[in-house]
Amino acid sequence: MRDALDPYQVTVVLAPQAHPSFHPYGITHPWAVYFAGRAAPLGAVPASVVDAVFYHFKPALIARFVPAVWDQAGPEKVLAARLAGVDAALRALLPVPIDSPAIAEAAELAVEAAAACTAAGRPLGAANAALPLPDEPHLRLWQALTTLREWRGDGHSAALLHSGLDAVEALVAITAEGREVRSILQQQRGWSDADWEAAEGRLLARGLLDRDGALTAAGLAVRRDIEDLTDRLALVPWQALGTDRSLRLHHLVRPLSAHLADAMHLPGPRPQENPLA
């Protein structure tokens, strides 16, 4: 479900058509758009809160843009900008009309799934769930998928916390496993070579990384536990929707997401047609 739904949702920060909606407020840097666009549901929070809920970023990178973005545009204006940006991006990139019956059906299924997301321990998911749903089905779908994505992300942060890995250690571990590329991930999250190498040293000392930079059996077990716990913590909305209707939502959104992923040049494999295969 994550693979099939996420590309539709990330248009807010990755589709170039979405960014101009932030520009009238002076929010022009891609990272300013990212931090403002994701954090706005929480209100005008300080950098420390964004750091807490986003987990992976170097605090100094966040502090370059937060709280300055709230002086440029308060959260209400940012929320309006992000919805306008998503509207522009989806109108430009979707392979079907925005009034497609498939989008309308997907929106109602996603809204029902998102309504099952409980608030406890899920700050970013709960903040998005509290926002009003747009009337237009393509935006209604996007808002519901945003709630689901951020709610799952909150659970992933809990799994990382449970693992004992700090922000940069988590990134070192996932790249050592081969699921991400260091040169991309390290730069995107703002960590220096010294930060990265210090984290490698800590993982080596704990027996999670070997001297060649590969995960040990213990390190692989930690990574597996993180992913398994993240998935278990993400089950509630799909249990509420039921298998058949969850698969129906997957069937409706997957081709849209695959098209959007291509249009935005997202790396990685495209969502599979049959998730139970």
N, C-alpha and C positions, 0 to 999 in steps of 0.2 A: 504493500500500500504506500509505503514511503517513496519507493522508487517511481511509482506511477503518478503520485500526486505532487511531489515537491517541485518539479520543473514549472508547473502551472503557477505555484505560489511564489517562486523566487523572481518572477518578472519584476517585482517591485524594486529590487536592487540590481538585477543583472541585465534587464532589457534596457538598451539605451533610450528607447522611446519614453521610459518612465521618468528619467532624470530631469528633463526640462521643467516639470511641474514644481520642482524644488528651487529652481534658479531664481524666480522673482524674490525669494527671501534671502538671497545671497548664499544659499546652500548649494554649492557647485562641486566641491571635491567629492569624488565617489565614496570616500570613507565617511564624509559628513552625511551624505545621503543614506549610507548604510546604517550608521549608528542612530541617526535621527529616525529613519524610517522604521527600524525595528524596535527602538526603545520608546517611541512616542506613546504607545498605549499605557506605559507605566507613569506618565506625567513627566514633569521637568526634574527628573532624578539626577543626582550627581554622578560623576564618573565612576565612583566606587560601586554604585548600584549596578550600572551597566557592566562593569567588570564582573560583579558577582553573578549576574544572570547569563552573561555570554560565555564565561568560564575560560575560553581559550586564548584571549587576547592579552598582549602585554599592556599593562595599565597605562604606560606612557603614550601608547598609540591612541587609546580611548581618550585620554586627557587632552590630546591635541584638538579634539572636536567637541567634547562634552565637558562642561555645560555650555560652551560658546554657542552651540546650535540653538539653545533655548532662548538666547538673547536675540538671535536673528529671526526666529519664528517659534512661538510657543507650541506646545504639543498639539493643541487643537488645529492650528494651521498646518502643522506637519502631517497630521492624520488626513486632513483634506487633500494635501498635496500628494500624499502617497496613493490615495484612492484615485485621484485624477490621473496620476502617472500610470497606475495599473490599467485604468480604463484605456488610456492612449496606447499602451503597449499591447494589450489584448486585442483591441480593435485592429491594430496594425499587423499582428503576428498570428492570430488564430486562423486555422485553416477552414473554419466554418463560420457562418454568421453568428453574431453575438446573441441573436434571438433564436438560435437553434433549439429545437425540443430536447436534444441530447444534453445541452448545457443546462437547461431548466431542470431536467430530471436529476442530473448530477448535483446541481445546487441543493435540491431538497434532501437528497440522501446525505450529502456532506454536512448540511446544517443539522440534521438529526444526529449524525455521528458526533459532531462537535458538541452538541448539547449534553452528551453523556460524559464529557470530560470534567472530572471533579477538580475543585480548586485547590485542595490541600497540597502544599509543597510545590505548586506549579505557578509561580508568579507571572511569567510571561504568557503562559497559556490562559490563565485567568483574566489577565488584563485585556487580552484580545477577545476573549469570550464575552466580556462586559461591553464591548463596542456594539453600536446598533448595526444591524444587518442592512446592507444596501438593498434597494428595490430591484435593480437590474440583475438578472440571473447570473451573468458572467462575473459580476462583482460580488454577488452573494456567494457564489461558489468560491471565489478567491478568498473572501473573508473567512469562510468556514474552514478552508484548507489552511489558512494562516493560523487559526486557532489550533487546529490539529497538529500542525508542524511545530509550533512553539511549545505546545503542551508536551509533545514527544521530546523536544529538546530539553525541557525542564527535567524530564525523567532521565535523559542521557547525562545531564549534569549531576543528578543524584547518583547515577551509576559510577561516574568518574570519581565523585567524592568518596563513595564506598570503596573504590579500588585503592585509594591512597595515593593516586597520581595527581600531581599538581598540574597547572595549565600547560606548561611547556613539556613536562614529562609525558603527558597524554599525547601530545603531538609527536614527540620522539618515538613513542611506542607504536603509534599507528603507522608512521612512516617506516619504521624498522620491520613491521609486518608486511609492508609492500602495498598497503591500501591507499597510501597517499605519497606524494613526491615532496621531499624535503625542500628543494629549491623554490617550490611554489608555496607550500604551506607555511614555512618559516617566514617568508617575506610577507605573506598575506596577514599573518597574525602579529607581526611587528617585533619578533624576537631576534636578537643579535646572534652571531656565531658563538660568542662567549656564553650567552644564556643557554644556547642549544647544547654546547659541549659540557657545560656544568650539569645540565639535566642528564646527559648521557652518563656522566660520572656517577651521579646519584643512582641511576638505574643499574649500572654495573656493580656498584657497591652492594645493592640489594639483591643481586643475583638475577635480575630480570633481563639484562642485556649482557652479551658476551663481548670479548675484546675486539671482535670484528664488526661490532655494531648490530649484530643480529639478535633477535629475541631468543632467550633461552626457553626451555620447556616451561619454566615458571612464568616467564614473561608472556608466552603465548597463552597460558592459562588465564592470566590477568586480562589480556585482551579479549579472550573468548567470554569470560565472565561479564565484562563490560557490555559487550554486544548482546549477550543473552539477557542480562538484566534490563537493558534498555528496551528490548523487544517485549519482555514480560510486562514492564511498566507501561507499555504502549497499547496493550490489548483491549482496554476497557471500551473505547468507542466502537471497535469492530465486533466485540462480543454483543454490544447493545444493538448494533445494526444487523447482526447475524451474517452467517457465511454467504448466503445467496445474494443478499442485498449489498454486502461489502464487495463481492465479486462483480456485481452489476455496476457499482460506482467505479471500480477498477476498469471495467470494460469501457465505460463512457469517457473516462478522463485520460486513460493511457495514450490513445492516439493523439490527443491534444497536447499532452505533455511531451510525447516523443517529437512532435513537430516543433514545439517551442524550444526544446532542448537543442535541436538542430539549428533553429533560427538564432539562438543565443550562443551557439558554439560551446555548449557545456561539455566538459570532459566526461569520460566514463561511459559505461555501457548504457544503452537505452532500456527502459522498463520492459520486462518480458510480457508477452501477450497472455500467457497463462501462468499466473503466479503459483499455482499448485502443481505445475509440471515438475 
